[in-house]
Amino acid sequence: MKAVVLTDLFQVFVIFGAMLVVVIKGSIDLGGIDFIWNKSKEGQRIEFFNLEVDPTVRHTVWSLTIGGYFTWLSIYGVSQPMVQRYLTIPNIRGARIAIWLNLPGLATIVTVTTLAGLLIYAKYFDCDPIKTKQVSAPDHL
């Protein structure tokens, strides 16, 4: 079990480090986070506090809160890898501490992943292979 934990730890650092390098290098190449943020706002990719109750709207505070609750409940509550990790800890208090210690790392990874997505959008916002006739139909992408 110790080998599995160390391997997981190494893997997390490699993946997170690679994502961080992509975000930093991409930000430098595009002219900084300000440029990326402004392009994303212009393209309506940035939206906070949408309190609409219409279920057909893709991302609202309500859909993200309720959907996020059940998604993370399934990941932290019943997924085999997570339960296996909990069972390696000698007591419930230690397992709870481990979950709370996981939260800052998870928030950091979600933030970096979001920045990577905004970076990709800012890089390719004006690239439409259908409009430029590089492909003739959407299923050719």
C-alpha positions as a printed NumPy array, in Angstrom:
array([[  0.   ,   0.   ,   0.   ],
       [  2.881,   2.341,   0.741],
       [  4.153,   1.867,  -2.818],
       [  0.714,   2.716,  -4.208],
       [  0.534,   5.902,  -2.15 ],
       [  4.04 ,   6.975,  -3.189],
       [  3.284,   6.209,  -6.828],
       [  0.061,   8.242,  -6.629],
       [  1.951,  11.114,  -5.045],
       [  4.631,  11.052,  -7.753],
       [  1.976,  10.894, -10.462],
       [  0.11 ,  13.89 ,  -9.013],
       [  3.279,  15.992,  -8.947],
       [  4.168,  15.078, -12.547],
       [  0.683,  15.801, -13.891],
       [  0.226,  18.985, -11.877],
       [  3.73 ,  20.187, -12.783],
       [  3.074,  19.608, -16.493],
       [ -0.218,  21.503, -16.325],
       [  1.437,  24.36 , -14.491],
       [  4.191,  24.545, -17.142],
       [  1.558,  24.644, -19.909],
       [ -0.403,  27.429, -18.193],
       [  2.705,  29.501, -17.409],
       [  4.299,  29.082, -20.851],
       [  0.986,  29.627, -22.644],
       [  0.273,  32.749, -20.602],
       [  3.683,  34.172, -21.43 ],
       [  3.257,  33.365, -25.139],
       [ -0.175,  35.011, -25.322],
       [  0.756,  38.139, -23.403],
       [ -0.272,  37.329, -19.859],
       [ -3.26 ,  36.339, -17.777],
       [ -4.905,  39.724, -18.457],
       [ -5.087,  38.985, -22.194],
       [ -6.472,  35.488, -21.548],
       [ -9.055,  36.797, -19.072],
       [-10.169,  39.62 , -21.397],
       [-10.517,  37.305, -24.421],
       [-12.513,  34.876, -22.297],
       [-14.816,  37.663, -21.08 ],
       [-15.303,  38.936, -24.639],
       [-16.223,  35.425, -25.724],
       [-18.636,  35.106, -22.787],
       [-16.665,  32.242, -21.236],
       [-16.53 ,  33.904, -17.807],
       [-19.759,  33.939, -15.824],
       [-20.235,  34.087, -12.076],
       [-23.367,  33.941,  -9.939],
       [-25.951,  32.991, -12.54 ],
       [-28.971,  32.465, -10.258],
       [-31.427,  31.431, -12.995],
       [-33.684,  28.521, -12.043],
       [-34.323,  27.449, -15.646],
       [-33.125,  23.804, -15.898],
       [-32.198,  24.247, -19.57 ],
       [-29.444,  26.759, -18.732],
       [-26.16 ,  24.856, -18.685],
       [-24.274,  26.368, -15.744],
       [-26.05 ,  28.096, -12.878],
       [-25.24 ,  28.346,  -9.196],
       [-27.998,  25.788,  -8.57 ],
       [-26.949,  23.223, -11.177],
       [-23.311,  23.453, -10.149],
       [-24.102,  23.224,  -6.435],
       [-26.55 ,  20.339,  -6.668],
       [-24.723,  18.511,  -9.463],
       [-21.362,  19.116,  -7.815],
       [-22.642,  17.8  ,  -4.494],
       [-23.708,  14.475,  -5.971],
       [-20.627,  14.182,  -8.186],
       [-18.189,  14.737,  -5.338],
       [-20.288,  12.606,  -2.979],
       [-19.91 ,   9.684,  -5.363],
       [-16.178,  10.305,  -5.782],
       [-15.362,  10.706,  -2.105],
       [-18.057,   8.441,  -0.693],
       [-18.148,   5.272,  -2.76 ],
       [-15.37 ,   5.169,  -5.342],
       [-13.099,   2.187,  -4.82 ],
       [ -9.772,   4.08 ,  -4.862],
       [-10.95 ,   6.62 ,  -2.292],
       [-12.506,   4.024,   0.03 ],
       [ -9.307,   1.985,  -0.248],
       [ -7.302,   5.021,   0.836],
       [ -9.613,   5.659,   3.79 ],
       [ -9.268,   2.068,   4.935],
       [ -5.48 ,   2.395,   5.127],
       [ -5.824,   5.084,   7.801],
       [ -6.04 ,   3.679,  11.343],
       [ -9.046,   5.694,  12.569],
       [-12.008,   7.773,  11.369],
       [-10.527,  11.024,  12.644],
       [ -7.422,  10.47 ,  10.511],
       [ -9.568,   9.727,   7.441],
       [-11.507,  12.958,   7.976],
       [ -8.266,  14.912,   8.269],
       [ -7.023,  13.314,   5.044],
       [-10.172,  14.396,   3.218],
       [ -9.857,  17.979,   4.491],
       [ -6.178,  18.033,   3.522],
       [ -7.222,  16.947,   0.032],
       [ -9.443,  20.026,  -0.407],
       [ -6.715,  22.659,  -1.054],
       [ -5.035,  20.37 ,  -3.582],
       [ -8.312,  19.719,  -5.341],
       [ -9.126,  23.438,  -5.466],
       [ -5.68 ,  24.138,  -6.912],
       [ -6.031,  21.461,  -9.587],
       [ -9.506,  22.707, -10.585],
       [ -8.16 ,  26.27 , -10.8  ],
       [ -5.17 ,  25.292, -12.951],
       [ -7.382,  23.15 , -15.199],
       [ -9.794,  26.058, -15.62 ],
       [ -6.911,  28.384, -16.486],
       [ -5.68 ,  25.84 , -19.049],
       [ -9.141,  25.797, -20.642],
       [ -9.275,  29.596, -20.783],
       [ -5.773,  29.6  , -22.247],
       [ -6.837,  27.213, -25.015],
       [ -9.866,  29.369, -25.747],
       [ -7.772,  32.558, -25.875],
       [ -5.317,  30.894, -28.257],
       [ -7.925,  29.493, -30.663],
       [-10.936,  31.807, -30.235],
       [-10.865,  32.825, -33.893],
       [-10.126,  29.382, -35.307],
       [-13.173,  27.821, -36.955],
       [-12.242,  25.069, -39.421],
       [-15.792,  24.987, -40.806],
       [-15.852,  28.72 , -41.641],
       [-12.365,  28.536, -43.181],
       [-13.465,  25.513, -45.277],
       [-10.754,  23.253, -43.847],
       [-13.516,  20.716, -43.211],
       [-16.904,  20.481, -44.862],
       [-19.022,  19.2  , -41.96 ],
       [-18.879,  19.25 , -38.135],
       [-18.383,  15.485, -37.971],
       [-15.135,  15.836, -39.933],
       [-13.435,  17.544, -37.004]])
